[in-house]
Amino acid sequence: MSDEAKRLAVRKTYKLYVGGKFPRSESGRSYQVTGSDGAVLANASRASRKDVRDAVVAARKAQPGWAGATAYLRGQILYRVAEMLEGRRAQFADEVRTAEGGTRKAAEAAVDAAVDRWVWYAGWADKIPQVLGGGNPVAGPYFNLSSPEPTGVVGVLAPQDSSLLGLVSVIAPAIATGNTTVVVAASERPLPAVTLGEVLATSDLPGGVVNLLTGHVAELAPHLASHADVNGVDLTGVDDDELARSLEVAAAGNLKRVLRRAENDWTAEPGIKRLRAWTEIKTVWHPAAG
């Protein structure tokens, strides 16, 4: 037997991505990640309630600075993420194919679509204020101006059936409009999300704008939905109707904004609905001169 055949494979235990760093889960737990063929690929950290709380703290800390950045700058940073994702296209294609199966060509197409989606939302970052805001006609000596503002901290439950494209489709519009996020990646396909965390960490995106957790949705989602310092929750990745209803009830406890799974199909061509979902309109009255 050759020395190579005698070697034991070193399976990595991937960490979380919180506050721009890669901590281990405070629970010390992990779970096996398998490929579409059932082969064990690695171990992923199994996040806990404490990890959700830490991620919310990081997101809240980053939110004022990110919301206060110019829309043009946010667009440039999203575009930089797209550049870096494309630079690691081969790696992401390998991970998507391993996670989801199918052909190499299909995996490459999914990565290309994810890059394009980053670029698409990057382009909208400084345009959505003009679309959603503007001057309003009023009968009186006043100016009446409306402008969109970010909702705040958004809890995102990523699609379970897409390891990369679905993930990008729910993160990009939330942060393009100035929100920060706590994201629960696809439970059975977390590796592309972990690699995306590595891309974000080495891009210009400030730490805490995107926080990526791996683990079980049914365990983590209730803590996000009920957290008093989370302003909105995206239920795209909740496949269980009973769980979805319980999360809406929890979110109602402190008047969270909720994006239901049926309200926006992430597989469709991107539009401004997800951008609008995580903005609130501020209207200001000002007396006219004269």
C-alpha positions as CSV (number, residue, x, y, z in Angstrom):
1,M,0.0,0.0,0.0
2,S,1.4,3.4,-1.0
3,D,2.0,6.1,1.6
4,E,-0.7,8.2,-0.1
5,A,-3.3,5.4,0.4
6,K,-2.4,5.1,4.1
7,R,-3.0,8.7,4.8
8,L,-6.1,9.7,6.7
9,A,-8.1,12.5,5.2
10,V,-8.1,15.7,7.4
11,R,-11.7,16.9,7.5
12,K,-11.9,20.5,8.3
13,T,-14.4,21.9,10.8
14,Y,-15.7,25.1,9.4
15,K,-16.3,28.1,11.7
16,L,-19.0,30.7,11.8
17,Y,-18.6,34.2,10.3
18,V,-19.6,36.9,12.9
19,G,-18.4,40.5,13.1
20,G,-15.8,40.0,10.4
21,K,-14.2,37.2,12.3
22,F,-14.4,33.4,12.2
23,P,-15.3,32.2,15.7
24,R,-16.2,28.7,16.7
25,S,-19.7,28.1,18.0
26,E,-19.9,28.8,21.7
27,S,-21.7,25.5,22.0
28,G,-18.7,23.5,20.8
29,R,-21.0,21.5,18.6
30,S,-20.6,20.6,15.0
31,Y,-22.3,18.4,12.4
32,Q,-21.3,16.4,9.4
33,V,-21.7,17.9,5.9
34,T,-22.2,15.4,3.1
35,G,-22.2,15.9,-0.6
36,S,-25.0,15.0,-3.0
37,D,-23.5,11.5,-3.3
38,G,-23.6,11.0,0.5
39,A,-19.9,11.2,1.0
40,V,-18.7,13.1,4.1
41,L,-17.1,16.4,3.1
42,A,-16.3,18.2,6.3
43,N,-17.8,19.3,9.6
44,A,-19.6,22.6,10.1
45,S,-20.2,24.5,13.3
46,R,-23.7,24.0,14.8
47,A,-24.6,27.5,15.9
48,S,-26.6,28.0,19.1
49,R,-28.9,30.7,20.6
50,K,-25.8,32.4,22.1
51,D,-24.3,32.5,18.6
52,V,-27.5,34.2,17.3
53,R,-27.3,36.8,20.0
54,D,-23.6,37.5,19.3
55,A,-24.3,37.8,15.6
56,V,-27.2,40.3,16.3
57,V,-24.9,42.3,18.5
58,A,-22.3,42.5,15.7
59,A,-25.0,43.4,13.2
60,R,-26.4,46.2,15.4
61,K,-22.9,47.6,16.0
62,A,-22.2,47.7,12.3
63,Q,-25.6,49.1,11.2
64,P,-25.2,52.8,11.8
65,G,-21.9,53.0,9.9
66,W,-23.2,50.9,7.0
67,A,-26.5,52.8,6.8
68,G,-24.6,56.1,7.0
69,A,-22.3,55.2,4.1
70,T,-23.2,56.7,0.7
71,A,-25.3,54.6,-1.5
72,Y,-22.6,54.9,-4.2
73,L,-20.0,53.5,-1.8
74,R,-22.3,50.6,-0.8
75,G,-22.7,49.8,-4.5
76,Q,-19.0,49.9,-5.1
77,I,-18.4,47.4,-2.2
78,L,-21.0,45.0,-3.5
79,Y,-19.4,45.2,-6.9
80,R,-16.0,44.4,-5.3
81,V,-17.7,41.3,-3.7
82,A,-18.8,40.2,-7.2
83,E,-15.2,40.6,-8.5
84,M,-13.8,38.5,-5.8
85,L,-16.5,35.8,-6.2
86,E,-15.7,35.6,-9.9
87,G,-12.0,35.3,-9.0
88,R,-12.8,32.1,-7.1
89,R,-15.2,30.9,-9.7
90,A,-13.6,27.4,-10.0
91,Q,-13.7,26.8,-6.3
92,F,-17.3,27.9,-5.9
93,A,-18.3,25.7,-8.9
94,D,-16.7,22.7,-7.3
95,E,-18.5,23.3,-4.0
96,V,-21.9,23.9,-5.7
97,R,-21.6,20.8,-7.7
98,T,-20.5,18.7,-4.7
99,A,-23.4,20.1,-2.6
100,E,-26.2,20.0,-5.2
101,G,-25.1,17.4,-7.7
102,G,-25.6,17.9,-11.5
103,T,-23.1,18.8,-14.1
104,R,-20.0,21.0,-13.9
105,K,-21.6,23.3,-16.5
106,A,-24.7,23.7,-14.4
107,A,-22.6,24.5,-11.3
108,E,-20.6,27.1,-13.3
109,A,-23.8,28.7,-14.5
110,A,-25.1,29.0,-10.9
111,V,-21.9,30.7,-9.9
112,D,-22.1,33.1,-12.8
113,A,-25.7,33.9,-11.9
114,A,-24.6,34.6,-8.4
115,V,-21.9,37.0,-9.6
116,D,-24.4,38.7,-11.9
117,R,-26.9,39.1,-9.0
118,W,-24.2,40.8,-6.9
119,V,-23.6,43.2,-9.8
120,W,-27.3,43.8,-10.4
121,Y,-27.9,44.8,-6.8
122,A,-24.7,46.8,-6.7
123,G,-26.1,48.9,-9.6
124,W,-29.3,49.5,-7.7
125,A,-27.8,50.7,-4.5
126,D,-27.6,54.4,-5.5
127,K,-30.7,54.3,-7.7
128,I,-33.4,52.9,-5.4
129,P,-33.6,56.2,-3.4
130,Q,-34.8,58.0,-6.6
131,V,-37.3,55.2,-7.4
132,L,-38.8,54.9,-3.9
133,G,-38.4,58.6,-2.8
134,G,-38.8,62.1,-4.2
135,G,-40.8,65.2,-3.8
136,N,-44.5,64.9,-3.1
137,P,-47.2,67.4,-4.4
138,V,-48.9,69.2,-1.5
139,A,-51.5,72.0,-1.3
140,G,-49.7,74.5,0.8
141,P,-46.5,76.5,1.2
142,Y,-44.5,73.4,2.0
143,F,-41.9,71.1,0.6
144,N,-42.8,67.4,1.2
145,L,-39.9,65.0,0.6
146,S,-39.8,61.2,1.0
147,S,-36.7,59.1,1.1
148,P,-36.1,55.4,1.9
149,E,-34.1,54.4,4.9
150,P,-32.9,50.9,5.9
151,T,-35.1,48.8,8.2
152,G,-32.1,48.0,10.4
153,V,-31.0,44.5,11.4
154,V,-32.5,41.7,9.3
155,G,-32.6,38.1,10.1
156,V,-32.3,36.0,6.9
157,L,-33.1,32.3,6.6
158,A,-31.5,31.4,3.3
159,P,-33.1,29.0,0.8
160,Q,-32.5,25.4,1.7
161,D,-32.4,24.1,-1.9
162,S,-29.7,26.4,-3.2
163,S,-26.2,26.6,-1.7
164,L,-25.0,29.8,-3.4
165,L,-27.4,31.6,-5.7
166,G,-30.2,31.5,-3.3
167,L,-27.9,32.7,-0.5
168,V,-26.7,35.7,-2.6
169,S,-30.3,36.4,-3.7
170,V,-31.4,37.1,-0.1
171,I,-28.3,38.8,1.2
172,A,-27.5,41.3,-1.5
173,P,-30.8,43.3,-1.6
174,A,-30.8,43.5,2.2
175,I,-27.3,45.0,2.5
176,A,-27.6,47.1,-0.7
177,T,-30.2,49.3,1.0
178,G,-28.1,49.8,4.2
179,N,-29.3,47.0,6.4
180,T,-27.1,44.6,8.3
181,T,-27.9,40.9,8.4
182,V,-27.7,37.7,10.4
183,V,-28.0,34.8,8.0
184,V,-28.7,31.2,8.6
185,A,-27.2,29.3,5.7
186,A,-28.7,26.2,4.1
187,S,-28.4,23.5,6.7
188,E,-27.4,20.6,4.4
189,R,-25.4,22.7,1.9
190,P,-23.4,25.2,4.1
191,L,-19.9,25.0,2.5
192,P,-20.5,27.6,-0.3
193,A,-21.8,30.0,2.4
194,V,-18.6,29.4,4.5
195,T,-16.5,30.2,1.4
196,L,-18.6,33.3,0.8
197,G,-17.7,34.4,4.3
198,E,-14.1,34.2,3.4
199,V,-14.8,36.4,0.3
200,L,-16.6,38.9,2.4
201,A,-13.9,39.0,5.1
202,T,-11.3,39.9,2.5
203,S,-13.4,42.4,0.6
204,D,-14.2,46.0,1.5
205,L,-17.4,45.0,3.3
206,P,-17.2,46.1,7.0
207,G,-17.3,43.4,9.6
208,G,-20.8,42.8,11.0
209,V,-22.7,43.8,7.9
210,V,-23.1,40.1,7.0
211,N,-23.0,37.5,9.7
212,L,-23.2,33.9,8.6
213,L,-24.3,31.0,10.8
214,T,-24.4,27.3,10.0
215,G,-26.7,25.0,11.8
216,H,-30.4,23.9,11.9
217,V,-33.0,26.3,10.9
218,A,-35.7,25.0,13.2
219,E,-33.3,25.5,16.1
220,L,-32.0,29.0,15.2
221,A,-35.0,30.7,13.5
222,P,-37.1,31.1,16.6
223,H,-34.3,33.0,18.3
224,L,-34.0,35.4,15.4
225,A,-37.8,35.9,15.0
226,S,-38.2,36.7,18.7
227,H,-35.1,38.8,19.2
228,A,-36.1,42.4,20.2
229,D,-33.1,43.9,18.5
230,V,-33.9,42.4,15.1
231,N,-36.1,44.6,12.9
232,G,-37.1,42.2,10.1
233,V,-37.0,38.6,9.3
234,D,-36.8,36.9,5.9
235,L,-38.6,33.5,5.9
236,T,-37.5,32.4,2.5
237,G,-35.6,29.3,3.8
238,V,-38.4,28.0,6.0
239,D,-40.0,25.0,4.3
240,D,-42.2,23.9,7.2
241,D,-45.5,25.8,7.2
242,E,-46.1,25.2,10.9
243,L,-42.6,26.6,11.8
244,A,-43.3,29.6,9.5
245,R,-46.5,30.4,11.3
246,S,-44.8,30.2,14.7
247,L,-42.0,32.5,13.5
248,E,-44.6,35.1,12.3
249,V,-46.3,35.0,15.7
250,A,-42.9,35.5,17.4
251,A,-42.0,38.4,15.0
252,A,-45.3,40.1,15.8
253,G,-44.3,40.3,19.4
254,N,-42.2,43.3,18.6
255,L,-43.6,44.4,15.3
256,K,-40.9,43.0,13.0
257,R,-41.3,43.3,9.3
258,V,-41.7,39.8,7.8
259,L,-41.0,38.7,4.3
260,R,-42.9,35.5,3.7
261,R,-41.6,32.7,1.5
262,A,-44.6,33.0,-0.9
263,E,-44.2,36.8,-1.3
264,N,-41.0,36.7,-3.3
265,D,-39.6,33.8,-5.4
266,W,-35.8,34.2,-5.2
267,T,-35.5,32.0,-8.4
268,A,-37.2,34.6,-10.5
269,E,-35.3,37.4,-12.2
270,P,-34.3,40.0,-9.6
271,G,-36.5,43.0,-9.2
272,I,-36.8,45.8,-6.7
273,K,-39.3,44.0,-4.4
274,R,-36.6,42.7,-2.1
275,L,-35.0,46.1,-2.1
276,R,-38.3,47.7,-1.1
277,A,-39.0,45.0,1.5
278,W,-36.1,46.2,3.7
279,T,-36.6,49.9,3.4
280,E,-38.9,52.3,5.3
281,I,-40.0,55.6,3.9
282,K,-39.2,58.8,5.9
283,T,-41.2,61.8,4.9
284,V,-40.2,65.4,5.9
285,W,-42.3,68.5,5.7
286,H,-40.4,71.8,5.3
287,P,-41.9,75.3,4.9
288,A,-41.2,76.9,1.5
289,A,-39.2,80.1,1.5
290,G,-41.0,83.3,0.8
